[in-house]
Amino acid sequence: MRSTAPEIELLTTLADLYSLDGGNSDDVALAYAFPNPTQVAASLTVSRKYAYQGPRTKKWAPDTLARITLACLAQYYGFIVGPMDLYLFDLDRTKMEKLAETFSWPWHQSDARTVLQSLKPSQQPRLRFVEDSDKLAVLDKRKAVITPMDFLDGHGPLVDQETHWDLLSKRTLARSDLPSPPTQVIDTVLRAADKDDEVALQNEIDRMLEPIASHPLPFVVKLPLGMGGHAVFIVKDAEKRQSCLTILREELPAMFQALTPMNEAKTPVSLLLQDMVDGPSDGVSIFITKAGRPIYISTSEQILDGRDQWSGGYMDYTRQTALGEKYRDTMDKVATYVFSRGYYGPMGVDVMTDKHGQQLIVDMNVRQTGSYTLGLMKKHFYEQRNLPFAGLLVPLGILGTRDGFEQKFATEIDDGTIVIASWCRGKAGPGALFTWSACGLLVGGKTRKEMEALIEKLYNMRAVK
């Protein structure tokens, strides 16, 4: 492993933010994992009560999915934690890993330690690994999470989990008095006890999809509990409408199967049909203190890929003060709303401005978001290296090892233009012959064009030696 990469210094950390206004970060433990539809590791049972949707998510093998959601993404979000207890969930080890790890850390653990050791020592998390979620549940600390997980009910979550899950629902935003695009909410009328009645189920699916089949173009369709754009459909033409209907007809039965007596009161089986707002979307990151005060972190431009899914964000550090002022009223409204419901901590708000100049909230992510990290990298990129532009890539999959990647991009890593914010390796191919890696990268640039060119080079990279 190379040793010439610079030490990373963050502008501030979550530990600093949790300690504001009477808070104490030492009282909080961060337990980071992303929801999966099935169990992908023995350390974390799948959540049945707190169901999530991702019909447009790529279908991966369980081990691959575990390395992306429990390692790569969780590490990336933990990169800005600072001196707090950070719990990541262990992965199941393959036979090859068990042989190779006789005298060393498991791969996912050593990869995570290497990433977090690149931070300034005083800003490094106190990293812990969870073999069994039941042991984490009884830990005598309040647990802050990305999304609620069943095993924490009754075991000291920082925020009441039913409240948090409800706030994460796009249905909740549509029903709130916060400024958002006009939205038709299509709730199911079936209950959990009806979900095995095939005739009733098919009739209900037909009923819920009819408004999408007949609504004038263009419009947006959302499922209530999706992440990363994996449950959002931008319907601009007849072909997109048909694709949306086909996918939802396949997804709705799974949504009904996730309906239980424990969660049906929160109406997780819904479709949202929203008016289209033209123009770019800004991702505004804020922190709600223990006293309910909103702290502005940053604003990034949201980037969508060819499938209209979130693929990262770009940030212009020279515009942050002005953008903070621009969105101040919206931030205040959001903070008042979520704090009144019992939430405090990091969160993001996606805001668009309509043709009348009104700011509309198109999504409210009441959790830490992917672009949150860019704001806290301002010290590294802008203040220390005069790189006004920054972007992110996560998760990025490549064929090869971290050593190979560092050799290929030695100059950019050594001068701090590329920062490795997460890394997890795995094995693939016949006989598990090939090493692949899932990583999270942060990229700086003197100009936006320079930054975009480097991101494009990384995005199109297929393999490193």
C-alpha positions in Angstrom: 0.0 0.0 0.0 1.3 3.4 -0.9 2.2 5.8 2.0 2.6 9.2 0.2 -1.1 10.1 0.1 -1.8 13.2 2.1 -3.6 13.1 5.5 -7.2 14.1 5.1 -8.6 16.9 7.2 -12.3 17.6 7.3 -13.9 21.0 7.8 -15.9 19.5 10.7 -17.3 16.1 11.7 -20.5 14.6 12.8 -19.0 14.3 16.2 -18.6 18.1 16.4 -22.2 18.6 15.1 -23.8 16.1 17.5 -22.1 18.0 20.4 -23.7 21.4 19.6 -26.5 22.9 21.6 -26.3 20.6 24.6 -25.6 17.4 22.7 -22.8 15.0 23.5 -21.4 12.8 20.7 -20.0 10.3 23.3 -23.6 9.4 24.1 -24.3 8.4 20.5 -23.1 5.3 18.6 -23.5 5.3 14.8 -24.7 2.0 13.3 -24.4 2.2 9.5 -26.0 -0.2 7.1 -28.2 0.1 4.0 -31.4 -1.9 3.7 -31.5 -5.1 1.6 -34.6 -7.0 0.6 -33.1 -10.3 1.8 -30.5 -11.2 4.4 -27.0 -10.8 2.9 -24.8 -11.4 6.0 -25.3 -13.3 9.3 -24.5 -10.1 11.3 -27.6 -8.3 10.2 -31.1 -9.7 10.0 -33.3 -8.3 7.2 -35.9 -5.7 8.3 -39.5 -6.9 7.8 -41.3 -4.1 9.7 -39.3 -1.3 8.1 -39.6 -2.2 4.5 -37.9 -0.4 1.6 -38.4 -0.4 -2.1 -35.8 -0.5 -5.0 -37.4 -1.9 -8.1 -34.7 -0.3 -10.4 -31.8 -1.5 -8.3 -29.4 -3.9 -10.1 -29.8 -7.5 -9.0 -26.6 -8.7 -7.4 -25.5 -11.9 -5.7 -25.8 -11.8 -1.9 -22.0 -11.5 -1.3 -21.7 -8.7 -3.8 -24.7 -6.9 -2.4 -23.2 -7.2 1.1 -19.9 -5.8 0.1 -21.6 -2.8 -1.5 -24.3 -2.0 1.1 -22.7 -3.2 4.4 -19.0 -2.3 3.5 -18.5 0.2 0.7 -21.5 2.5 1.3 -21.4 2.2 5.1 -17.7 3.0 5.1 -18.3 6.0 2.8 -20.9 7.4 5.1 -18.7 6.8 8.1 -15.8 8.7 6.6 -17.1 12.0 8.1 -18.1 10.7 11.5 -15.1 12.0 13.5 -14.2 10.7 17.0 -17.5 8.7 17.6 -18.2 5.0 17.9 -18.9 3.8 14.4 -20.4 0.3 14.1 -20.2 -1.5 10.7 -21.7 -5.0 10.2 -19.4 -7.9 9.4 -19.6 -9.8 6.1 -19.7 -13.5 5.8 -16.3 -14.8 4.8 -15.8 -17.1 1.9 -13.6 -20.2 2.2 -10.8 -18.4 0.3 -11.0 -15.5 2.7 -10.9 -17.8 5.7 -7.7 -19.4 4.4 -6.1 -16.1 3.6 -7.1 -14.5 6.9 -5.5 -17.0 9.3 -3.1 -14.4 10.5 -4.8 -11.2 9.5 -7.9 -9.1 9.7 -10.9 -10.2 7.5 -10.7 -8.3 4.2 -13.6 -6.0 4.8 -12.2 -5.0 8.2 -8.7 -4.3 6.9 -10.1 -2.4 3.9 -12.2 -0.2 6.3 -9.3 0.4 8.7 -7.0 1.5 5.8 -9.6 4.0 4.5 -10.3 5.6 7.9 -6.6 5.8 8.8 -6.1 8.3 6.0 -8.0 10.8 8.1 -6.3 13.2 10.6 -6.0 11.1 13.8 -8.2 13.4 15.8 -10.9 13.0 13.2 -10.9 9.2 12.9 -13.9 7.2 14.1 -13.7 4.6 16.8 -14.3 1.7 14.5 -16.2 -1.3 15.7 -17.5 -4.4 13.8 -20.7 -6.2 14.6 -20.8 -10.0 14.4 -24.4 -10.2 15.8 -26.9 -7.4 15.7 -28.4 -8.6 19.0 -25.2 -7.6 20.8 -25.3 -4.1 19.3 -29.0 -3.8 20.3 -28.2 -4.1 24.0 -25.3 -1.6 23.9 -25.9 1.2 26.5 -25.8 4.1 24.0 -28.3 5.8 21.8 -28.0 4.4 18.2 -28.1 6.7 15.2 -28.8 5.0 11.9 -29.1 5.7 8.1 -32.5 4.0 8.1 -34.4 2.2 10.9 -33.8 -1.5 11.4 -36.1 -4.0 13.1 -33.6 -5.2 15.7 -33.3 -1.7 17.3 -36.9 -1.4 18.2 -37.0 -1.0 22.0 -33.2 -0.9 22.2 -32.2 2.8 22.4 -32.5 4.3 18.9 -31.5 8.0 18.9 -34.8 8.8 17.1 -38.0 6.8 17.5 -37.8 4.3 14.6 -41.5 4.5 13.6 -41.2 8.3 13.5 -38.0 8.1 11.5 -39.4 5.6 9.0 -42.5 7.8 8.5 -40.3 10.9 7.9 -38.3 9.0 5.3 -41.5 8.2 3.4 -42.1 10.4 0.3 -45.8 10.0 1.1 -45.2 12.0 4.4 -43.6 14.9 2.5 -46.6 14.9 0.0 -49.1 15.0 3.0 -47.1 17.7 4.9 -47.6 21.5 4.6 -44.0 21.9 3.3 -43.7 23.4 -0.1 -43.5 20.6 -2.7 -44.9 19.9 -6.2 -48.5 18.9 -6.5 -48.7 15.2 -5.8 -51.5 12.6 -6.1 -51.1 9.9 -3.4 -52.5 6.5 -4.4 -52.8 4.4 -1.3 -53.8 0.8 -1.2 -57.1 -0.1 0.4 -55.9 -3.6 1.2 -54.6 -4.7 4.6 -52.0 -7.2 5.5 -54.6 -9.9 6.0 -55.6 -9.5 2.3 -52.2 -9.8 0.7 -52.6 -13.5 -0.2 -55.9 -13.1 -1.9 -54.7 -13.3 -5.5 -57.9 -11.9 -7.1 -58.1 -9.0 -4.7 -54.4 -8.3 -5.1 -54.6 -8.2 -8.9 -57.7 -5.9 -8.9 -55.9 -3.6 -6.5 -52.8 -3.5 -8.6 -54.9 -2.6 -11.7 -56.7 0.1 -9.7 -53.4 1.7 -8.4 -51.8 1.7 -11.8 -54.7 3.2 -13.8 -53.9 6.8 -12.9 -50.4 6.3 -14.2 -51.7 4.8 -17.4 -54.0 7.8 -18.0 -52.2 10.8 -16.6 -51.1 13.5 -19.1 -47.3 13.5 -19.8 -44.9 14.4 -18.4 -44.9 13.5 -14.7 -42.9 11.7 -12.0 -43.8 8.5 -10.2 -42.3 7.6 -6.8 -42.5 4.8 -4.4 -42.7 6.0 -0.8 -39.6 4.3 0.6 -36.9 4.1 -2.0 -33.3 5.4 -1.9 -30.8 6.8 -4.4 -33.4 7.2 -7.2 -34.0 3.5 -7.3 -37.7 4.0 -6.8 -38.3 7.1 -8.9 -39.6 7.1 -12.5 -39.3 10.2 -14.7 -42.1 9.7 -17.2 -41.6 12.0 -20.3 -43.0 9.9 -23.1 -45.2 6.8 -23.9 -42.2 4.5 -23.8 -41.2 5.7 -20.3 -44.8 5.3 -19.2 -44.9 1.7 -20.4 -41.6 0.9 -18.8 -42.8 2.4 -15.5 -46.0 0.4 -15.6 -44.2 -2.9 -16.4 -41.7 -2.5 -13.5 -44.4 -1.4 -11.1 -46.6 -4.4 -12.0 -43.7 -6.6 -11.1 -42.9 -4.6 -7.9 -46.3 -4.1 -6.4 -46.8 -7.8 -5.4 -43.5 -7.6 -3.5 -44.6 -4.4 -1.8 -47.8 -6.2 -0.7 -45.9 -9.1 0.6 -43.9 -6.7 2.8 -47.1 -5.4 4.3 -47.5 -6.6 7.9 -49.8 -5.9 10.8 -46.8 -4.0 12.3 -46.3 -1.6 9.5 -49.7 -1.3 7.6 -50.7 1.8 9.7 -47.8 3.8 8.1 -49.2 2.9 4.6 -45.9 1.7 3.0 -47.9 0.4 -0.1 -48.5 3.7 -2.0 -47.7 5.3 -5.3 -47.0 9.0 -5.7 -47.8 10.7 -9.0 -46.1 14.1 -9.0 -46.1 17.1 -11.3 -42.9 17.5 -13.2 -40.7 20.5 -12.3 -38.2 21.6 -15.0 -34.7 22.5 -14.1 -31.8 21.3 -12.0 -32.2 19.9 -8.5 -30.0 21.1 -5.6 -29.1 18.8 -2.7 -29.0 20.9 0.4 -27.3 19.3 3.4 -28.1 20.4 6.9 -27.7 19.3 10.5 -30.5 19.6 13.0 -28.9 20.1 16.5 -30.3 18.6 19.7 -32.1 21.9 20.2 -33.6 21.9 16.8 -31.3 24.5 15.2 -30.5 24.0 11.5 -26.8 24.2 10.7 -26.1 24.7 7.0 -23.5 22.3 5.6 -23.5 22.7 1.8 -25.4 22.5 -1.4 -24.5 20.2 -4.3 -25.9 19.7 -7.8 -27.6 16.4 -8.0 -26.4 14.2 -10.9 -28.6 11.6 -12.6 -27.4 8.9 -14.9 -28.9 7.6 -18.1 -31.5 5.7 -16.1 -32.5 8.9 -14.2 -31.0 7.5 -11.0 -28.8 9.3 -8.6 -25.2 8.8 -9.5 -23.4 11.4 -7.4 -23.1 15.2 -6.9 -21.0 18.1 -7.9 -20.1 21.0 -5.6 -18.8 24.5 -6.3 -17.2 25.7 -3.0 -17.1 29.4 -4.1 -20.9 29.5 -4.2 -21.7 27.9 -0.8 -22.3 31.1 1.2 -24.7 32.4 -1.4 -26.5 29.1 -1.7 -26.8 28.9 2.1 -28.6 32.3 2.0 -30.7 31.3 -0.9 -32.1 28.2 0.8 -32.3 29.6 4.4 -36.1 29.9 4.6 -36.5 26.4 3.2 -34.0 25.0 5.7 -35.8 26.7 8.5 -39.2 25.2 7.5 -37.8 21.7 7.2 -35.9 21.9 10.5 -39.1 23.1 12.3 -41.1 20.3 10.8 -38.7 17.3 11.4 -37.7 18.5 14.8 -41.3 18.8 15.9 -41.6 15.1 14.9 -38.6 14.2 17.1 -35.7 14.0 14.6 -32.3 15.5 15.0 -29.1 14.8 13.2 -27.8 15.0 9.5 -30.2 15.2 6.6 -30.6 16.4 3.1 -33.3 18.2 1.1 -33.6 18.2 -2.7 -34.9 21.6 -3.8 -36.0 22.8 -7.2 -37.2 26.3 -8.2 -40.3 26.5 -10.4 -41.0 29.0 -13.2 -42.5 31.4 -10.6 -39.4 31.4 -8.5 -40.9 29.3 -5.7 -38.6 26.8 -4.0 -40.2 23.3 -4.0 -39.0 20.3 -2.0 -38.9 17.4 -4.3 -37.4 15.0 -1.8 -36.6 15.1 1.9 -33.9 12.6 3.0 -34.2 12.6 6.8 -30.8 10.9 7.1 -27.2 11.4 6.1 -27.0 11.6 2.3 -24.3 10.7 -0.2 -23.4 14.3 -1.0 -23.1 15.3 2.7 -19.4 14.3 2.5 -18.6 16.8 -0.2 -19.5 19.7 2.1 -17.2 18.5 4.9 -14.3 18.1 2.4 -14.1 21.8 1.7 -11.0 22.2 3.9 -9.1 19.4 2.0 -10.1 20.5 -1.5 -10.7 24.2 -1.4 -8.9 25.7 1.6 -5.8 23.6 1.5 -5.4 22.9 -2.3 -7.4 25.7 -4.0 -9.6 23.2 -5.8 -13.0 25.0 -6.0 -14.9 22.1 -7.6 -15.5 18.6 -6.2 -17.5 15.5 -7.1 -18.1 12.0 -5.9 -18.5 8.5 -7.3 -20.0 5.9 -5.0 -20.4 3.0 -5.3 -17.9 2.5 -8.2 -17.1 -1.1 -9.2 -13.7 -2.0 -10.8 -11.9 -5.2 -11.6 -8.7 -5.1 -9.6 -7.1 -4.2 -6.3 -6.5 -1.0 -4.3 -2.8 -1.4 -5.0 -3.4 -1.5 -8.7 -5.7 1.6 -8.5 -3.2 3.6 -6.5 -0.5 2.8 -9.0 -2.7 3.9 -11.9 -3.7 7.2 -10.2 -0.6 7.8 -8.1 -0.2 11.5 -9.1 -3.8 12.4 -8.3 -3.8 10.5 -5.0 -0.5 12.0 -3.9 -1.6 15.6 -4.6 -5.0 15.1 -3.0 -7.1 15.4 -6.1 -8.5 11.9 -5.6 -9.5 10.8 -2.1 -10.4 7.2 -1.4 -13.4 7.4 1.0 -14.3 3.8 1.0 -13.0 0.5 -0.4 -14.0 -3.2 -0.2 -12.6 -6.0 -2.2 -14.2 -9.3 -3.2 -13.5 -12.3 -5.5 -15.3 -13.3 -8.7 -15.1 -15.4 -11.8 -14.4 -19.2 -12.2 -12.7 -20.4 -9.1 -12.9 -16.9 -7.6 -9.8 -16.1 -9.7 -10.4 -12.4 -10.0 -10.3 -9.6 -7.4 -12.9 -6.9 -7.8 -13.4 -3.8 -5.7 -16.3 -1.5 -4.7 -15.2 2.0 -3.7 -16.2 5.5 -3.0 -14.1 8.3 -4.5 -14.0 12.0 -4.0 -12.5 14.1 -6.8 -11.4 17.8 -6.8 -10.6 20.1 -9.7 -9.4 23.6 -10.6 -12.3 23.9 -13.0 -15.5 22.1 -13.4 -14.4 20.8 -16.7 -11.2 19.4 -15.2 -13.1 17.7 -12.4 -15.7 16.2 -14.8 -13.0 14.9 -17.1 -11.3 13.0 -14.2 -14.7 11.7 -13.0 -15.5 10.5 -16.5 -12.1 8.8 -16.7 -12.8 7.0 -13.4 -16.3 6.2 -14.3 -15.3 4.5 -17.6 -12.4 2.6 -16.0 -13.1 -1.1 -16.2 -10.0 -2.6 -14.6 -6.7 -1.9 -12.9 -3.7 -4.2 -12.6 
